[in-house]
Amino acid sequence: MAPRRTHTKSRKGCQECKRRKVKCDEGTPACFNCARRGMICSLSTAAPAPAGSPDSCSPSDSDRQRTSAAAGLPGSAGPGLVSVELANPCLHARPSIAETWGQGLELMHHYCTVTAPSMAYRLDMQHVWRTVLPGLAYASPFLMHGILAAAAMHKAHLLMARRRAYADLAVYHQTAGLEGFRAALTKLDAGATDWEPSFCFAAIMVLTMCWQPPGSHGEAGDGQPVALTPGALDLFVFIRGVWAVMEPSEAQMLDTPLAPLAGNGVSHRLDPSSFNKSTLRFSILPEDMFDALDDTSAFYETTLDGPSRHDYVNAVHLLRRAVWMVAGAGAQPESHMIMFIPYKVEDNIRLDIIACRPHAMVFLAHFAVLLRALETRFWYFGGLANRMFAVVDESLSRFPVHLDAVLWQRRHVFESYES
């Protein structure tokens, strides 16, 4: 086991971070965790606005509730499946145009020249990220905020000395973008036809929400990764909620410049039954991954019964399809080759994942292996497999049979971290 990292304990953290038992960066007027989760931070020193004013925000319990997207799922298994978190709009004073003009130009330049090419390998997909999305963003402020948030996250990833400054910029633009995105989803639900900006914003968010700045949040007081950090399990909630709304527009993509991004919708229909396993030798995946998936299918067959067994065996088939596509791409896979899984998995399994139930953790461990492989290619996946496995280990600590079922996955996630 790798030695624990040295760290500085948080002695004056906010109440919300103490409650969640995560490391607080003690930033003001709000720590990074609270800003990212849309919570009122106890470190805020801003005086409340006068009662009755239109901009007043009182630190009541209702202010701590998460804001959800107005997207309904027919027959969904629970109310939490479509939540889209928004940072509290009263948490920070919005900077003026003069304050953000130079930063916006800097971030847009970085996005078009550096970030966009890093989002995909295929040249036609790079063209969509670099040219088509900014073109749509000229008339869509919330999409522009999404693009600038992605650029700020990328710069925070690349420039360690200014990581906190760019992470704060990313939170600001992400918050502003999500507010506009939620309003756009409401209009789409009411019959609006301008779906392209919403689709593009969703595509950005699905990827960038995976990223976390190292050392900013998601660590417990002892420096170890903590379970249920944003981007670990929330990924399954966000993707399901967003794409359930956007899926009806996907058929229209083929006749638009966004067509190269349509791969997200066809991946689940591929049949890997005739796939040559030897191709794994020339990919970024473990050579014995199909054998490991066969073992997991057998595990579900012997430990589950009824509808649950059927759903979990089908979930393993989703993993096989992802392995097939990633292996077939050789050294240059695309992120959509695995990111269809959080959307296509059955709702009852998604709820089991959020509840950290043992059988779902075995499935999640395999997904972490896929994430770890793509982490070597895409910056926005950095550390997500490690954080996800922290959830698995914590959840299975009292289930030795299930712990044995994730030994292969743990080896391929953590040995690659140490190498």
Beta strands, then each sheet from edge to edge (+ up, - down):
end
